[in-house]
Amino acid sequence: MILSCTGTSALKNNDSTWARWITTACDLFLSILLGFGLSSLINYYQQRKVKSILQVSTEQIMSKCERKLKFNKHIPQKTLSEFVPLQPYRAIVIRQQTSPVIVNELIIEARKTNKFTIHPYDYKSSGDHYLEIEFLQQSSSIIISIEIFHQQNLLFERIDDFLSIILHPSNMIYTWKDFDKNLIDYQSYQVFLNGDINQCHFVNVQNCFKTWYNTTFGHNQNCNQLLDFNDIDDPLCSCSHRPVKCPTEQWSLTNAIAYTFHQNFSNGSTSSKTCPAITKLFNIIQNNWTRQQIEYFRKQCHINSPNG
Ligand SMILES: [Zn+2]
């Protein structure tokens, strides 16, 4: 009987030890689970806070940049005189009804020319595509607007030859922005279709202009930008004559003409002034005009303008 009681007591002790172990293990597991849950919650809210701080900061920088761009891009139109090309030009439009004889005459002129400015444009209302081409010649220019079309007739064949002569590796082609050689609308012409366009020498005047302008028209002495180590475009710049405030931003052709020559150029779709504007900018970049030369040119234009 005594033995039996001792055995029962030992069994009870064993059970209570197991129960304590199980309870402790459960407590430990619950504590780990709780800790993990709390830490995940804290991490989540911290990440949200960091994200919102970053977002606010980015928005503040962008809005500051945009505010400065808006402020600085405003040049009162009344202070601008009318755009004047460097030299007089003759404008010719080639449409589907144009006589092939005219294109034949232009082919003769194109063979005598090795510098061209090109600008593709569309009429948004009709969806028609045009290619504006300026022949850069000694004393005057020829500006041709070609309607892009595809028909099996003599005119199309002559335009096809004409484009192959102009877009030839022996010529220099000036553009504003990179010329899109893969435009589907031009693929009916041989020079685009057979890939010869890739051998052409294109000069992106927009890129050259940015470098020339920033070198020629430096920051003012009291500019807010920190100029100790660089003078690139920056949102902190407070110079009104430098409207581009972000290093990645590019100049529009309208602003390039306005800020350089103080002339009002609007490159509307019906205008044939786009090529002369690109040509005019490239000419001053090529001849490395100084600030003094530009300022003298502006004064002369102002004196000669009807409102001057
Ligand atoms: Zn500045």
Residues whose N, C-alpha, C, O or C-beta is under 5 A from the ligand:
A	BS01	ZN	H219 N220 C223 Q225 C237 S238 C239
